Amino acid sequence: MTRIYLDNASTTPVEPDIVKELLPFLETQFGNASSIHAFGQQTRNALELAREELAKEIGAKPSEVFFTSSGTEADNLSLKGVVLATLGKPIQIITSKLEHKAVLETVEWLEKKFGVAVEYVAHDAHGRLDLDDLKQKIRPNCLNLISIMHANNELGNINPIKEIAEIAKSYNAIFHTDAVQSAGKLKLHVDELGVDMMAISGHKFYAPKGIGAIYIRTGVQIESLLHGGTHERNRRASTENVAFSVALAKAFKQSQQNLQQTNLHAQLLQKAFLDSLSELNVPFSLNGDETNKLPHIINLSFPIPTEQKLAGDVLLLALDAAGVAVSSGSACTSGTAKPSHVLLALGKTEHEARASVRVSFSKFNTIEEVREAATRFADVLKRLL
Ligand SMILES: Cc1ncc(COP(=O)(O)O)c(C=O)c1O
């Protein structure tokens, strides 16, 4: 049985071209980018070129781009960084219950540890944010830090980032966006979007896992979370990961050049998959905002009767046994799969959330593959519906 990988929103395979780009920095060009000798300077140059390349793609200055170990770290650095730089002054964070845990748990930690006030923007059953509610939640006489993701990792919903940025600007708020899922799928230009901080992660667009970046607009004050050196202009101490930073910048550039093609391909895959499910008489409903979403992510619920008592990730495991890798978007805590916090926030019951899966495509998936996956879905669901 061939295995079909449709969990690309979790991580993508690394593009073979990108592996070629990064290998020299693991083999011959291994110098420490902070050393002053020629070995170090060689890798320093490569690192700074990667920074310039990435900065150019997102319309930023190289001095506004910082490499991190992941999207999670980029989110942590921006949110904790601003709060720590503002300690003693009034601050509140405004976010939404639909954010990735990298934002939600960071915000919860800041609330618990430092008493930072946190507000959550209201949304409807499709995950569309209520911007009037956002405006109402902005408080005068305090720094408002708004964190709203560009595209939702479980639903694919695209949030109205430009409108949120305008609201943020009119209230002098700082606006952070987690663009981890939109990177490689949508144009990311920091001035066009109007964001002050933006997080991305290499492994969502064919670079390796373990490398991310954060854009921080000049003038936004943040404290470093890692101490021990002056790396990344004092924002992040630790020896730079040149190989993966180079890979991230190259992969990002490539993905930006192929946006149209990538999205068209994803639309075709999505249509083929959903049409096949319908042809096979599999009942399903789609979650999220069908009118405004990334085409490579679909979130489906199946009307599995409650008598089926879906414990944990039963549906995912059954699909995995049938050779189809998809996800629930749930976080696994010590082996106990919790239902998706995003689907629960949309008003689904635990059972409904467990009867839902996220299917996500990459440029490497084919129409034949997704049709075959739909057939395997039908076989698995026959036993549960
Ligand atoms: C929206 C979003 N933010 C943050 C992250 C975390 O990124 P990383 O895996 O690089 O830590 C992810 C990963 O799934 C994500 O989808």
The ligand as a Gaussian input file, in Angstrom:
#p B3LYP/6-31G(d) Opt

LIG

0 1
 C       -0.291000      29.105000      12.609000
 C        0.915000      28.473000      13.205000
 N        1.683000      29.165000      14.066000
 C        2.780000      28.656000      14.615000
 C        3.172000      27.381000      14.336000
 C        4.402000      26.844000      14.978000
 O        5.473000      26.821000      14.075000
 P        6.719000      25.861000      14.363000
 O        6.265000      24.471000      14.050000
 O        7.779000      26.332000      13.432000
 O        7.091000      26.037000      15.768000
 C        2.414000      26.595000      13.472000
 C        2.780000      25.193000      13.188000
 O        1.951000      24.358000      12.911000
 C        1.260000      27.153000      12.879000
 O        0.494000      26.463000      12.035000

